[in-house]
């Protein structure tokens, strides 16, 4: 079964990777969103390093306390509200419920929108790499895990969460340019254009 995708208005979409690379070079605040396992964190960390942007992980810095304990929602929003005031950042994380405070401060959105089978493969590969450990983009004590609930979240992301993202963008960031990355090849090509070494 194919992913059922809702799409963005044409005027917001950047379809040319060279144009997207130029946007990234000049942007001071970039939001990277998409389904788990798609490569958001890898892309965000590489862009942060290449352009000296502060890397903000919603998983590590906002959502999770040690041991997979969810932080209070009011505290989450307070942290986000504080971090978005910084001058230059790249924010790695989807979270539709905070788009109202994040998008108005965002110069560019990178939506890592890989096919769901690729996202499942990415999540399982990441788990195998970090098994028994906490990866750097997560809060301390959040040992890497994959369970059926997480895999179901990935499988239904386009159906359940993408429409919320599109609606949030329409309401809170209707003029923010957006690049959708839909393949690993596209992502590698973008990084090449940005001068990222192999």
Backbone as a chain_set.jsonl record, in Angstrom:
{"seq": "XXXXXXXXXXXXXXXXXXXXXXXXXXXXXXXXXXXXXXXXXXXXXXXXXXXXXXXXXXXXXXXXXXXXXXXXXXXXXXXXXXXXXXXXXXXXXXXXXXXXXXXXXXXXXXXXXXXXXXXXXXXXXXXXXXXXXXXXXXXXXXXXXXXXXXXXXXXXXXXXXXXXXXXXXXXXXXXXXXXXXXXXXXXXXXXXXXXXXX", "coords": {"N": [[0.842, -1.191, 0.0], [0.558, 2.204, -0.832], [1.973, 5.25, 0.548], [-0.365, 7.582, 1.74], [-0.517, 10.831, 0.922], [-0.847, 14.127, 2.095], [-0.538, 17.332, 0.697], [1.517, 20.316, 0.457], [0.865, 23.841, -0.146], [1.697, 24.966, -3.447], [3.159, 27.42, -3.615], [4.75, 27.508, -1.372], [6.584, 25.503, -1.55], [9.878, 24.45, -2.077], [11.425, 23.284, -4.833], [13.747, 22.933, -6.173], [16.953, 21.77, -5.596], [19.366, 23.21, -5.528], [18.479, 25.798, -5.113], [17.33, 25.358, -2.623], [19.625, 24.769, -1.129], [20.846, 27.262, -1.15], [18.988, 28.723, 0.345], [19.367, 27.446, 2.817], [22.0, 28.191, 3.381], [21.68, 30.898, 3.939], [19.76, 31.049, 5.904], [18.869, 31.663, 9.308], [17.455, 30.37, 11.22], [16.292, 27.179, 11.299], [13.856, 24.718, 10.847], [13.556, 21.298, 11.259], [11.649, 18.63, 10.351], [9.591, 15.635, 10.452], [8.921, 12.1, 9.966], [9.822, 9.663, 12.443], [12.923, 7.92, 12.184], [13.506, 8.715, 9.637], [15.752, 10.278, 9.172], [16.099, 12.819, 10.222], [17.623, 13.77, 12.454], [20.288, 13.156, 11.787], [20.612, 14.712, 9.45], [20.09, 17.274, 10.539], [22.158, 17.576, 12.447], [24.415, 17.556, 10.78], [24.015, 19.862, 9.195], [23.967, 21.782, 11.228], [26.606, 21.6, 12.176], [28.041, 22.276, 9.863], [27.309, 24.955, 9.379], [27.525, 26.277, 11.758], [25.33, 26.457, 13.493], [23.223, 26.483, 16.388], [22.327, 23.406, 17.737], [19.241, 22.077, 18.396], [17.507, 19.6, 19.926], [14.336, 18.347, 20.02], [13.568, 15.966, 21.245], [15.696, 15.41, 23.077], [16.159, 17.869, 24.443], [13.711, 18.899, 25.176], [11.279, 17.158, 25.287], [11.796, 14.671, 26.715], [12.617, 13.352, 29.901], [15.158, 11.802, 31.963], [15.142, 8.234, 31.541], [12.922, 7.795, 29.897], [10.769, 9.371, 30.744], [8.1, 11.521, 30.315], [8.293, 14.988, 29.941], [6.501, 17.615, 31.618], [3.846, 19.215, 29.865], [3.433, 22.028, 29.868], [5.903, 22.918, 30.766], [7.433, 21.96, 28.643], [6.575, 23.663, 26.52], [7.421, 26.104, 27.556], [10.206, 25.776, 27.524], [10.662, 25.495, 24.756], [9.707, 28.009, 23.906], [11.629, 29.647, 25.045], [14.022, 28.749, 23.81], [13.606, 29.292, 21.072], [14.026, 31.977, 20.906], [16.686, 32.359, 20.611], [19.354, 33.458, 18.457], [20.405, 32.016, 16.214], [19.662, 28.835, 15.03], [19.11, 25.29, 14.569], [16.38, 23.275, 14.63], [15.502, 20.143, 15.604], [12.877, 18.182, 15.226], [9.417, 17.202, 15.264], [6.548, 17.512, 16.371], [3.548, 18.688, 16.169], [1.919, 20.26, 17.891], [3.363, 22.416, 18.819], [3.892, 24.078, 16.727], [2.746, 26.566, 16.489], [4.275, 28.322, 18.017], [6.823, 27.889, 17.08], [7.014, 28.098, 14.213], [6.588, 30.912, 13.487], [9.103, 31.972, 14.085], [10.79, 30.792, 12.324], [12.947, 30.48, 9.546], [13.139, 28.674, 7.485], [11.825, 25.517, 6.548], [12.693, 22.153, 6.684], [11.386, 19.305, 5.566], [11.664, 16.107, 6.23], [10.658, 13.606, 4.468], [10.411, 10.749, 4.038], [9.642, 7.525, 2.466], [7.505, 5.245, 4.253], [8.429, 2.596, 4.737], [11.166, 2.914, 4.499], [11.576, 4.585, 6.681], [10.911, 2.854, 8.789], [12.93, 0.949, 8.446], [15.099, 2.65, 8.962], [14.649, 3.284, 11.683], [14.878, 0.755, 12.899], [17.492, 0.075, 12.175], [18.889, 2.096, 13.505], [18.272, 1.439, 16.149], [19.61, -1.032, 16.296], [22.232, -0.143, 16.039], [22.574, 1.409, 18.342], [21.895, -0.209, 20.463], [21.116, -0.921, 23.785], [22.218, 1.445, 24.627], [22.257, 5.074, 24.964], [21.525, 7.332, 22.459], [23.183, 10.316, 21.183], [21.298, 12.329, 20.568], [19.233, 12.048, 22.293], [17.62, 12.289, 25.546], [19.479, 11.852, 28.614], [19.725, 8.514, 29.849], [17.665, 7.491, 28.334], [17.397, 4.776, 26.913], [17.996, 3.387, 23.739], [15.217, 2.176, 21.931], [12.861, -0.015, 20.305], [9.555, -0.672, 19.692], [6.306, -2.271, 19.167], [4.371, -0.288, 19.273], [5.803, 2.017, 18.594], [6.625, 1.337, 15.986], [4.114, 1.191, 14.784], [3.371, 3.864, 15.005], [5.192, 5.003, 13.174], [4.319, 3.7, 10.819], [1.762, 4.747, 10.446], [2.159, 7.445, 10.227], [1.996, 9.297, 8.008], [-0.733, 9.252, 7.507], [-1.934, 9.992, 9.968], [-0.426, 12.083, 11.214], [0.828, 13.799, 9.336], [-1.284, 15.36, 8.085], [-1.902, 17.074, 10.236], [0.465, 18.486, 10.455], [0.559, 19.823, 7.972], [-1.755, 21.408, 8.239], [-1.003, 22.93, 10.483], [1.194, 24.314, 9.458], [-0.076, 25.812, 7.453], [-1.634, 27.481, 9.055], [0.157, 28.749, 10.865], [2.561, 29.304, 9.598], [2.369, 30.275, 6.859], [3.913, 31.444, 4.876], [6.444, 30.502, 5.072], [9.232, 29.107, 3.523], [9.511, 25.75, 2.272], [11.27, 22.748, 2.04], [10.798, 19.551, 0.867], [12.198, 16.507, 1.537], [12.421, 13.534, -0.033], [13.803, 11.231, -0.513], [16.754, 9.239, 0.123], [18.752, 9.71, -1.691], [18.179, 12.313, -2.577], [18.665, 13.677, -0.178], [21.416, 13.205, 0.182], [22.383, 14.504, -2.098], [21.665, 17.157, -1.529], [23.282, 17.632, 0.749], [25.77, 17.393, -0.478], [25.692, 19.657, -2.136], [25.814, 21.555, -0.173], [28.378, 21.372, 0.596], [29.179, 19.346, 2.288], [31.471, 16.963, 3.462], [32.129, 13.652, 2.134]], "CA": [[0.0, 0.0, 0.0], [1.325, 3.443, -0.945], [1.704, 6.301, 1.523], [-1.34, 8.59, 1.321], [0.123, 12.082, 1.323], [-1.434, 15.445, 1.894], [0.594, 18.149, 0.276], [1.616, 21.728, 0.809], [0.598, 24.747, -1.268], [2.862, 25.08, -4.337], [3.968, 28.628, -3.41], [5.671, 27.317, -0.25], [7.503, 24.4, -1.785], [11.122, 24.6, -2.827], [11.587, 22.023, -5.558], [15.099, 22.895, -6.722], [17.892, 21.56, -4.491], [20.346, 24.304, -5.473], [17.768, 26.901, -4.455], [17.21, 24.969, -1.21], [20.948, 24.921, -0.511], [21.051, 28.698, -0.938], [18.142, 29.078, 1.495], [20.018, 26.943, 4.037], [23.193, 29.022, 3.629], [21.325, 32.231, 4.439], [18.79, 30.951, 7.008], [19.411, 31.696, 10.674], [16.669, 29.457, 12.046], [15.774, 26.118, 10.434], [13.081, 23.675, 11.507], [13.623, 20.013, 10.557], [10.583, 17.785, 10.875], [9.308, 14.439, 9.679], [8.68, 10.86, 10.692], [10.96, 9.005, 13.095], [13.656, 6.987, 11.338], [13.718, 9.263, 8.297], [17.064, 10.9, 9.046], [16.062, 14.22, 10.668], [18.722, 14.113, 13.365], [21.535, 13.112, 11.019], [20.628, 15.907, 8.605], [20.172, 18.464, 11.399], [23.503, 17.666, 13.031], [25.373, 17.908, 9.721], [23.813, 21.274, 8.846], [24.405, 22.571, 12.39], [28.074, 21.617, 12.192], [28.547, 22.955, 8.658], [27.034, 26.394, 9.387], [27.69, 26.828, 13.103], [24.04, 26.718, 14.127], [22.946, 25.772, 17.633], [21.48, 22.241, 17.492], [18.222, 21.861, 19.422], [16.754, 18.362, 19.736], [13.129, 18.334, 20.84], [13.595, 14.76, 22.079], [16.687, 15.518, 24.154], [16.138, 19.128, 25.184], [12.357, 19.352, 25.505], [10.244, 16.176, 25.615], [12.088, 13.538, 27.59], [13.47, 13.353, 31.083], [15.831, 10.501, 32.025], [14.344, 7.022, 31.71], [11.711, 7.873, 29.081], [9.694, 10.075, 31.449], [7.696, 12.689, 29.524], [8.28, 16.264, 30.66], [5.225, 18.321, 31.682], [3.599, 19.952, 28.615], [3.652, 23.467, 30.077], [7.353, 23.096, 30.807], [7.909, 21.778, 27.265], [6.333, 24.897, 25.759], [8.291, 27.151, 28.098], [11.563, 25.538, 27.015], [10.657, 25.847, 23.329], [9.562, 29.472, 23.802], [12.923, 30.236, 25.391], [15.053, 28.389, 22.829], [13.391, 29.917, 19.764], [14.489, 33.364, 20.96], [18.096, 32.394, 20.224], [19.529, 34.089, 17.15], [20.668, 31.05, 15.141], [19.471, 27.462, 15.477], [18.407, 24.289, 13.776], [15.562, 22.545, 15.595], [15.234, 18.792, 15.134], [11.701, 17.622, 15.879], [8.173, 17.425, 14.54], [5.628, 18.088, 17.349], [2.586, 19.64, 15.607], [1.268, 21.144, 18.868], [4.169, 23.611, 19.112], [4.162, 24.838, 15.504], [2.275, 27.942, 16.651], [5.341, 29.181, 18.545], [8.084, 27.665, 16.358], [7.013, 28.559, 12.822], [6.802, 32.353, 13.299], [10.528, 32.286, 14.24], [11.518, 29.904, 11.422], [13.242, 30.992, 8.203], [13.081, 27.59, 6.505], [11.461, 24.184, 7.05], [13.107, 20.962, 5.949], [10.502, 18.198, 5.937], [12.236, 14.822, 5.824], [9.392, 12.905, 4.202], [10.787, 9.489, 3.401], [8.627, 6.461, 2.487], [7.426, 4.66, 5.591], [9.295, 1.419, 4.878], [12.513, 3.431, 4.737], [11.596, 5.073, 8.067], [10.964, 1.679, 9.67], [14.294, 0.437, 8.332], [15.972, 3.589, 9.665], [14.45, 3.141, 13.13], [15.435, -0.536, 13.327], [18.957, 0.182, 12.03], [19.361, 2.953, 14.594], [18.184, 0.632, 17.372], [20.699, -2.017, 16.263], [23.5, 0.571, 16.25], [22.652, 1.975, 19.694], [21.263, -1.144, 21.397], [21.63, -0.869, 25.156], [22.848, 2.745, 24.901], [21.483, 6.275, 24.642], [22.185, 8.102, 21.396], [23.433, 11.703, 21.605], [20.148, 13.216, 20.356], [18.197, 11.722, 23.282], [17.892, 12.654, 26.941], [20.219, 10.818, 29.343], [18.933, 7.422, 30.411], [16.645, 7.009, 27.394], [18.062, 3.729, 26.136], [17.359, 3.206, 22.429], [14.261, 1.069, 21.918], [11.872, -0.118, 19.237], [8.472, -1.582, 20.057], [5.226, -2.265, 18.179], [3.705, 1.019, 19.309], [6.653, 2.934, 17.835], [6.54, 0.954, 14.577], [2.775, 1.596, 14.336], [3.442, 5.318, 14.841], [5.86, 5.257, 11.895], [3.493, 3.193, 9.719], [0.566, 5.585, 10.262], [2.55, 8.856, 10.34], [1.444, 10.111, 6.911], [-2.19, 9.306, 7.641], [-2.396, 10.62, 11.207], [0.312, 13.266, 11.667], [1.122, 14.737, 8.249], [-2.334, 16.382, 7.929], [-1.767, 18.061, 11.317], [1.602, 19.343, 10.11], [0.148, 20.694, 6.867], [-2.687, 22.398, 8.799], [-0.23, 23.832, 11.342], [1.985, 25.183, 8.585], [-1.009, 26.752, 6.816], [-2.119, 28.45, 10.034], [1.184, 29.476, 11.621], [3.73, 29.629, 8.785], [1.943, 30.136, 5.465], [4.892, 31.984, 3.93], [7.767, 29.924, 5.329], [9.587, 28.164, 2.463], [9.638, 24.371, 2.745], [11.828, 21.722, 1.162], [10.483, 18.178, 1.25], [13.203, 15.534, 1.109], [11.644, 12.301, -0.133], [14.672, 10.07, -0.759], [18.121, 9.349, 0.626], [19.538, 10.317, -2.768], [17.93, 13.758, -2.492], [19.34, 14.186, 1.011], [22.864, 13.212, -0.11], [22.633, 15.555, -3.087], [21.592, 18.432, -0.813], [24.493, 17.759, 1.568], [26.876, 17.664, -1.412], [25.587, 21.063, -2.535], [26.193, 22.367, 0.99], [29.807, 21.208, 0.85], [29.446, 18.37, 3.347], [32.368, 15.92, 2.953], [31.588, 12.272, 2.127]], "C": [[0.884, 1.25, 0.0], [0.999, 4.371, 0.22], [0.651, 7.239, 0.943], [-0.838, 9.925, 1.828], [-0.772, 13.283, 1.075], [-0.275, 16.37, 1.559], [0.43, 19.607, 0.651], [1.251, 22.589, -0.389], [1.852, 24.921, -2.129], [3.75, 26.286, -4.04], [4.973, 28.468, -2.27], [6.783, 26.332, -0.558], [8.724, 24.831, -2.587], [11.352, 23.264, -3.517], [12.991, 21.859, -6.13], [16.11, 22.798, -5.578], [18.953, 22.653, -4.401], [19.732, 25.531, -4.8], [17.63, 26.608, -2.958], [18.533, 25.153, -0.48], [21.243, 26.392, -0.236], [20.207, 29.204, 0.235], [18.813, 28.65, 2.8], [21.225, 27.81, 4.389], [22.839, 30.359, 4.274], [20.357, 32.203, 5.631], [19.499, 31.007, 8.354], [18.681, 30.721, 11.586], [15.946, 28.459, 11.135], [15.044, 25.089, 11.289], [13.139, 22.412, 10.65], [12.579, 19.097, 11.179], [10.381, 16.581, 9.971], [9.154, 13.234, 10.583], [9.962, 10.328, 11.318], [11.605, 8.011, 12.129], [13.975, 7.512, 9.955], [15.07, 9.911, 8.085], [17.109, 12.357, 9.472], [17.293, 14.6, 11.477], [20.055, 14.139, 12.637], [21.676, 14.365, 10.169], [20.826, 17.164, 9.446], [21.572, 18.657, 11.958], [24.538, 18.073, 11.991], [25.242, 19.381, 9.333], [24.273, 22.17, 9.991], [25.917, 22.704, 12.406], [28.623, 22.437, 11.032], [28.402, 24.475, 8.761], [27.08, 27.022, 10.776], [26.387, 27.206, 13.785], [23.933, 25.933, 15.433], [21.981, 24.629, 17.322], [20.536, 22.041, 18.674], [17.453, 20.595, 19.058], [15.522, 18.404, 20.626], [13.101, 17.11, 21.746], [14.494, 14.951, 23.297], [16.445, 16.727, 25.057], [14.759, 19.523, 25.705], [11.462, 18.229, 26.046], [10.582, 15.233, 26.756], [12.971, 13.914, 28.763], [14.129, 11.979, 31.148], [14.854, 9.341, 32.247], [13.015, 7.037, 30.976], [10.516, 8.441, 29.853], [9.371, 11.343, 30.654], [7.655, 13.925, 30.419], [6.875, 16.884, 30.604], [5.047, 19.218, 30.449], [3.822, 21.459, 28.754], [5.145, 23.757, 30.096], [7.959, 22.917, 29.417], [7.759, 23.075, 26.472], [7.206, 26.04, 26.256], [9.72, 27.004, 27.589], [11.645, 25.935, 25.546], [10.595, 27.364, 23.159], [10.866, 30.183, 24.118], [13.963, 29.975, 24.301], [14.855, 29.08, 21.481], [13.812, 31.378, 19.742], [15.965, 33.491, 20.605], [18.207, 32.87, 18.781], [19.643, 33.081, 16.006], [20.511, 29.635, 15.679], [18.953, 26.586, 14.351], [17.69, 23.406, 14.782], [15.097, 21.238, 14.968], [14.034, 18.23, 15.89], [10.404, 18.062, 15.23], [7.13, 18.145, 15.386], [4.648, 19.128, 16.797], [2.031, 20.644, 16.617], [2.094, 22.376, 19.226], [4.504, 24.422, 17.86], [3.745, 26.298, 15.644], [3.346, 28.861, 17.222], [6.649, 29.012, 17.77], [8.095, 28.278, 14.961], [7.195, 30.065, 12.653], [8.266, 32.784, 13.441], [11.402, 31.516, 13.252], [11.709, 30.55, 10.056], [13.006, 29.947, 7.119], [12.683, 26.304, 7.211], [12.03, 23.132, 6.109], [12.235, 19.817, 6.446], [11.1, 16.925, 5.364], [11.054, 13.857, 5.705], [9.645, 11.617, 3.423], [9.612, 8.505, 3.385], [8.656, 5.714, 3.822], [8.276, 3.417, 5.774], [10.738, 1.84, 5.137], [12.634, 3.96, 6.165], [11.654, 3.909, 9.057], [12.356, 1.073, 9.637], [15.266, 1.339, 9.095], [15.872, 3.45, 11.17], [15.063, 1.842, 13.647], [16.957, -0.518, 13.238], [19.555, 1.014, 13.156], [19.345, 2.19, 15.915], [19.333, -0.371, 17.429], [22.047, -1.351, 16.541], [23.669, 0.993, 17.706], [22.089, 1.045, 20.765], [21.942, -1.097, 22.771], [22.261, 0.455, 25.551], [21.884, 3.879, 24.556], [22.215, 7.044, 23.552], [22.264, 9.575, 21.792], [22.232, 12.642, 21.459], [19.019, 12.962, 21.348], [18.616, 12.167, 24.673], [18.656, 11.526, 27.627], [19.267, 9.75, 29.886], [17.788, 6.943, 29.542], [17.316, 6.022, 26.446], [17.278, 3.501, 24.847], [16.433, 1.992, 22.45], [13.381, 1.144, 20.679], [10.81, -1.092, 19.731], [7.352, -1.447, 19.025], [4.505, -0.929, 18.136], [4.48, 2.04, 18.47], [6.581, 2.624, 16.342], [5.172, 1.328, 13.996], [2.719, 3.109, 14.112], [4.081, 5.664, 13.496], [4.948, 4.878, 10.731], [2.312, 4.119, 9.421], [0.879, 7.082, 10.259], [1.902, 9.722, 9.263], [-0.062, 10.285, 7.05], [-2.621, 10.157, 8.834], [-1.723, 11.95, 11.533], [0.582, 14.277, 10.558], [0.002, 15.76, 8.036], [-2.28, 17.458, 9.019], [-0.608, 19.012, 11.034], [1.219, 20.327, 9.012], [-0.801, 21.783, 7.377], [-1.954, 23.404, 9.68], [0.611, 24.806, 10.544], [1.084, 26.234, 7.941], [-1.438, 27.846, 7.788], [-1.014, 29.331, 10.605], [2.433, 29.844, 10.814], [3.429, 29.571, 7.305], [2.938, 30.653, 4.438], [6.305, 31.454, 4.166], [8.094, 28.942, 4.207], [9.887, 26.778, 3.036], [10.253, 23.509, 1.654], [11.419, 20.371, 1.714], [11.549, 17.257, 0.663], [12.554, 14.159, 1.142], [12.482, 11.073, -0.463], [16.044, 10.321, -0.153], [19.011, 10.011, -0.426], [19.395, 11.837, -2.743], [18.682, 14.373, -1.315], [20.85, 14.26, 0.787], [23.218, 14.322, -1.089], [22.61, 16.937, -2.426], [22.852, 18.648, 0.017], [25.719, 18.012, 0.7], [26.872, 19.133, -1.827], [25.994, 22.004, -1.407], [27.66, 22.213, 1.353], [30.123, 20.258, 1.98], [30.344, 17.273, 2.79], [31.714, 14.543, 3.023], [31.9, 11.547, 3.411]], "O": [[1.85, 1.329, 0.758], [-0.081, 4.304, 0.806], [0.755, 7.648, -0.213], [-0.742, 10.133, 3.038], [-1.367, 13.437, 0.009], [0.832, 16.21, 2.073], [-0.627, 20.058, 1.092], [1.317, 22.125, -1.528], [2.956, 25.016, -1.593], [4.969, 26.199, -4.191], [5.95, 29.214, -2.205], [7.817, 26.334, 0.109], [8.616, 25.483, -3.626], [11.462, 22.231, -2.858], [13.376, 20.759, -6.528], [16.123, 23.65, -4.689], [19.395, 22.989, -3.302], [20.39, 26.213, -4.014], [17.794, 27.501, -2.128], [18.563, 25.636, 0.652], [21.824, 26.728, 0.796], [20.671, 30.024, 1.026], [18.824, 29.404, 3.773], [21.446, 28.126, 5.558], [23.615, 30.891, 5.068], [20.161, 33.222, 6.292], [20.592, 30.465, 8.516], [19.223, 30.294, 12.606], [15.108, 28.836, 10.316], [15.55, 24.648, 12.322], [12.813, 22.444, 9.464], [12.615, 18.82, 12.378], [10.927, 16.514, 8.87], [9.244, 13.336, 11.806], [11.053, 10.522, 10.782], [10.916, 7.346, 11.356], [14.643, 6.833, 9.175], [15.501, 10.082, 6.944], [18.053, 13.068, 9.128], [17.927, 15.623, 11.219], [20.862, 15.045, 12.846], [22.726, 15.006, 10.164], [21.638, 18.022, 9.101], [22.108, 19.765, 11.946], [25.443, 18.853, 12.29], [26.248, 20.07, 9.163], [24.901, 23.203, 9.756], [26.45, 23.792, 12.623], [29.567, 23.207, 11.205], [29.268, 25.21, 8.287], [26.709, 28.184, 10.941], [26.339, 28.159, 14.563], [24.494, 24.844, 15.557], [20.935, 24.851, 16.712], [20.976, 21.859, 19.809], [16.822, 20.527, 18.003], [15.64, 18.487, 21.849], [12.66, 17.198, 22.892], [14.081, 14.677, 24.424], [16.518, 16.623, 26.281], [14.648, 20.385, 26.577], [10.941, 18.343, 27.155], [9.769, 15.015, 27.655], [13.929, 14.678, 28.638], [13.694, 11.066, 30.445], [13.895, 9.44, 33.012], [12.074, 6.361, 31.391], [9.379, 8.027, 29.63], [10.261, 12.141, 30.357], [7.067, 13.913, 31.501], [6.15, 16.684, 29.63], [5.986, 19.899, 30.037], [4.349, 22.091, 27.839], [5.597, 24.738, 29.505], [8.891, 23.633, 29.049], [8.705, 23.529, 25.829], [7.677, 26.854, 25.462], [10.37, 27.997, 27.261], [12.578, 26.624, 25.134], [11.341, 27.935, 22.363], [11.172, 31.214, 23.519], [14.701, 30.882, 23.916], [15.833, 29.419, 20.814], [13.944, 31.963, 18.667], [16.449, 34.589, 20.329], [17.281, 32.709, 17.986], [19.045, 33.273, 14.947], [21.148, 29.27, 16.667], [18.439, 27.061, 13.339], [18.316, 22.85, 15.684], [14.4, 21.222, 13.953], [14.152, 17.847, 17.054], [10.309, 19.172, 14.706], [6.854, 19.316, 15.124], [4.886, 20.327, 16.94], [1.703, 21.769, 16.241], [1.583, 23.291, 19.871], [5.31, 25.351, 17.922], [4.319, 27.172, 14.995], [3.335, 30.06, 16.944], [7.499, 29.903, 17.801], [9.077, 28.908, 14.568], [7.907, 30.474, 11.736], [8.634, 33.857, 12.963], [12.628, 31.582, 13.335], [10.769, 31.095, 9.477], [12.71, 30.287, 5.974], [13.134, 26.025, 8.322], [11.867, 23.214, 4.892], [12.332, 19.409, 7.604], [11.049, 16.693, 4.156], [10.527, 13.364, 6.702], [9.156, 11.432, 2.308], [8.69, 8.629, 4.191], [9.711, 5.573, 4.44], [8.802, 3.195, 6.865], [11.448, 1.195, 5.908], [13.68, 3.802, 6.795], [12.372, 3.978, 10.055], [12.906, 0.72, 10.68], [16.153, 0.848, 9.794], [16.885, 3.492, 11.868], [15.692, 1.825, 14.705], [17.638, -1.036, 14.123], [20.607, 0.673, 13.697], [20.285, 2.28, 16.703], [19.959, -0.546, 18.475], [22.905, -1.934, 17.204], [24.775, 0.944, 18.245], [21.833, 1.493, 21.883], [23.161, -1.217, 22.893], [22.778, 0.596, 26.659], [20.839, 3.665, 23.94], [23.393, 7.37, 23.703], [21.498, 10.032, 22.64], [22.157, 13.652, 22.16], [17.963, 13.589, 21.258], [19.795, 12.391, 24.947], [18.497, 10.362, 27.259], [18.156, 10.049, 30.323], [17.015, 6.081, 29.959], [17.739, 6.371, 25.344], [16.049, 3.43, 24.862], [16.808, 0.92, 22.923], [13.183, 2.207, 20.091], [11.128, -2.208, 20.143], [7.432, -0.616, 18.12], [4.075, -0.488, 17.07], [3.888, 2.827, 17.732], [6.488, 3.537, 15.522], [5.085, 1.738, 12.838], [2.103, 3.581, 13.156], [3.576, 6.516, 12.765], [4.814, 5.636, 9.77], [1.909, 4.256, 8.266], [-0.038, 7.903, 10.287], [1.325, 10.765, 9.57], [-0.6, 11.349, 6.743], [-3.558, 10.948, 8.73], [-2.367, 12.852, 12.069], [0.568, 15.482, 10.806], [0.301, 16.936, 7.824], [-2.581, 18.622, 8.756], [-0.689, 20.202, 11.337], [1.515, 21.519, 9.105], [-0.672, 22.946, 6.995], [-2.247, 24.599, 9.633], [0.731, 25.978, 10.901], [1.439, 27.412, 7.89], [-1.59, 29.004, 7.397], [-1.219, 30.527, 10.809], [3.271, 30.611, 11.289], [4.139, 28.9, 6.556], [2.824, 30.338, 3.253], [7.254, 31.909, 3.528], [7.311, 28.026, 3.956], [10.438, 26.646, 4.129], [9.819, 23.532, 0.502], [11.658, 20.072, 2.884], [11.77, 17.231, -0.547], [12.178, 13.668, 2.207], [11.936, 9.99, -0.671], [16.445, 11.465, 0.057], [19.913, 10.779, -0.092], [20.383, 12.56, -2.874], [19.263, 15.452, -1.434], [21.491, 15.246, 1.152], [24.233, 15.001, -0.928], [23.445, 17.787, -2.734], [23.429, 19.735, -0.009], [26.613, 18.761, 1.095], [27.922, 19.776, -1.865], [26.46, 23.116, -1.654], [28.14, 22.838, 2.298], [31.198, 20.332, 2.575], [30.026, 16.698, 1.749], [30.852, 14.299, 3.867], [31.522, 10.387, 3.572]]}, "num_chains": 1, "name": "protein.A"}
